[in-house]
Amino acid sequence: MDAEVRDNQEKHRFERQIHDGSWAAAYYRLEDGKLVFFHVEVPEFSSQGIGAALVQGVFDILRERGEKAVIKCSFMESFLQTHPEYQDVVDTAR
């Protein structure tokens, strides 16, 4: 399993390979130069912490790049409730 999270800009998603070509992904669209996250997909591995690891990786990358996310995804919102240390990468002005 490749635990690295990467930004696949061509597919507008941050992704993490799970195994055998399967991917966990956090999908976004660009609005006014901001990344708006609207869906996290973790096929068949929902209770193994892969989604949380993906979102943590996304937020770590955004923090490193000095970018902020607009969250429109219930999974990411739930993650933020239990991980307030990532509030600095969220655009709350919207």
N, C-alpha and C positions, 0 to 999 in steps of 0.2 A: 504494500500500500504506500502510495506517495502522499505524505502528509502536507506537502507544500501547497499553500494557497497562492493562486496567481490571478491576475486580471487579464481575462481574455477579452480585449476591447472589441475584437471583430464580432464576437457573439454577445457583447454587452452583459457579461457576467464575470463574477469572481468564481473560481472553480477549484476544486480539490479532488484529485483522483482517489477513488475508493479501492477498486480492484477490477481486474479484467475489463478495463475500458469504461467502467461506470464512473459517474461524476456526481459529486454534490455541488450545487451551484446556488449563488445568490445573484439574482437577475436585477439589472438596473437600466434606467433610461437616463439620458442627459436632458436636463431642463435648465435653461439659463446658466449653463456651465457647471451645474451641480449634478452629482450622482444621486438619483432618486431610486431607492431600493424598494421593489414591490413584491418580490417572491423569493423564497428559499425552497429549494428542492433537494431532498435527500432520499433517493429511491431505496426502498426496502431495508433501510438501516436506521429507522427513526429513533430507536431507543438506545443507541450506542454512543451518543455524545458527538457524533460526526457533525451534525448541524451546528452545535455550539462551537466546536473547534473551527468550523468554516467561518462563522460570524466573527469569532475572535480574531482569526487571521485577516479577515476583511478590515476590521477596525484597526488592527495593528498596521496594516499597509497604509490605510488612509491617514493615520496619525503620522507615520513616517514621511508621507508625501505632503503633509500639511493641508490635507483636504477634509472637507466635512460632508457628511451624508445626510440626505433627507430620507427619513424612514416612513415607508407606507406599507410595511410588511409586519403582520402580527407576530411572526416568529422572532424577528429582530427586536420588536418592541418588548416582547417577553424577556428576551436575552438581556436587554438593557435594564430591566427592572431588577434583575438579580446580579447585574454587573455594572453598577453605577460608575465604576472607574473609566468607562468608555464614553461617558456623556460629553467629553470634550471633542469628540469627533462627530457629534450630531448637530446639525443645523436646526436650532429651535426657533428660528425667526419666522418659520412658515406656519 
